[in-house]
Amino acid sequence: MASELSRQRLRDAIKALNLTDKAFAKAGGITRQTLSGYLNTDREPTRDTLANWVREYKLNAHWLLTGEEEMLQTGGTTALSDPIAQRVDQVARTMRESGADELDMLRAVRAMLEGEITKITKARGGAGACESNPSVGGMADEAPSSSPDPKKAAGDNTA
């Protein structure tokens, strides 16, 4: 894959996805320096790195390897059309690009959702939904330390 055309495809993907080299490298499971080697030398990405990019960004593996077909996968995947899903995706991408870990990303998504819930609730003239439904807004960072019934604590109501 280490031809100038394949290096250009990596550059094109980074640009089209509006990512920093650091974020793209992280998603591939590699360092920024390793990505630089892929972009500027004859070094080739491993299969695992390519698979990470394909999975993370829905890149078309055939395009990535050959330049044929479309850059992004089309079969079986759809663009986020729901406005809420788009906002969650935007927060997650921004956090990922800034190098945040998974827990910080989830906390940021939660904060965004709690803000949206509060805004909509106020617009409807009601009390805060977070207080009335603790399973939505009052999510704890950690599971309770003890519970008499682990299935109930996990929300499993089956016998």
N, C-alpha and C positions, 0 to 999 in steps of 0.2 A: 504494500500500500504506500510505500514511502516515495512515490513519484511527486513531482511538483503539483500535478493535478490533485492528488489525494491530500497533500498539505493544504492546497487551496480549498478543498471541500471542508476541511476542519475549520479553516478561517471563515468560510462562508456560513457554516453552521453556528459558530460563535456569534457572528454578526447578526444573522437572521433571528437568533433566539435572544438577542440583546443581552448577552452575558459578558461578564468579565472573564479574562483568561483564568483567573483564580477560581471563579465559580465553576467554570467548565472543567477545570482540572480536578477540583474536589468531587464533582459528580462522577467523574471517571475513576475516582479512587487513586489518583496520582497527584504528584506535586506540581506546582507551577513550573518548576525547572524541567520536569519530565515533559510536560506539555510543550514547553519551548523547544525541546529537542525534537518533538514530533512535527512542530511547525517550521523548524528551520534547518533540520538535518535529515539524514536518511533513516533515522530511528523510526521504528514502526510501533504503533499501539498494540498492546496485547489483545487477545480475544476478550478477556475479562473487561478491559477498559472500554473496548468498543461496545460490548454488551451493556455496560453500565450507561453509556451515553444513549444507546438505542432505547433502553428501558426508561431512563430518567426524562429524556426529552422527546420521546416518540420519533426519533430519527429513523428513517428508512435505512436498514442495514445494507440493502442492495445499493442504494444511492451512495452511502458512505464508502463502500468498497469499490464501486465501479463508476459512479457518476451517472448511472442510468436511473430512470424513473424520477419520482418526486423526492425532495429532501425529507419531508415528513411522512410518517406512516398514514395511510388513508383507510385501509381495511380494518374494521373492528375498533377503531378509535374515533372519537368525535371531539371536536373542539368544545371547550366549556361554554355552554350557551346560557346557563343560569347565572344571573348577576351575583348571587351570593357565592356560588362556586368560583366565579371569576375573582371576587374580592379575596376569598380565602387563598386562591392560587397566587394572587399578586403578593399578599403578605408573605406566604411561604417562599416564593421566589426571591423577594427582597431580602428576607432573613438569610436564606441560603447563600445569596451572593455576598452578603456581609460576613459570611463565615460562621453564622450562629449554629449551635448544635441543635439536635432534634428537640430537646426539652425547651430550649428558648424559643424555637420556632412554634411549638405547640402553645406555649404561653402567649406568644404574640397573636396567634390566630384566635385563642380564647379571648384575649383582651379586645380584639377587633369585633368578635361576635357579641361580647357583652355590651360593647358600645353601641352596636347596631340594634340590639334588643332594647336597650334603654331609650335610644332615639325613637324607635318605632312605638314603643310603649307610651312614651310621653306624647307623641303625635296623636295617639289614639285616646289620650286622656286617662290612661289607667296607671295603676301602681307598677313599680318595677317588676318585670317578669322574673328577674334573677331571684328576688326574694320569695316570689310565690311558687317557683319551681326550682328547688335546690338541685335537682338532677341535671338541670341545664346550666344555670349560671353559677351555682355554688360548688362547682367541681373542685375537689381537693387535689392538691399536687400529689398526695400519697394516699394509699388505701388506709382505712382505719386500722389501728394496731391490733384490735381484737374484735371478734364478732362471734356470737353464738352459732350462727348458721352461715358458712361461707357462701352458699348459693344465694341466699337472700342479700348478703352484702354485695355480691356481684350483680344483683338485679335479676337473678334467675328465679322465676316463680314456679318452675316446674317441680314436680314431686320427685 
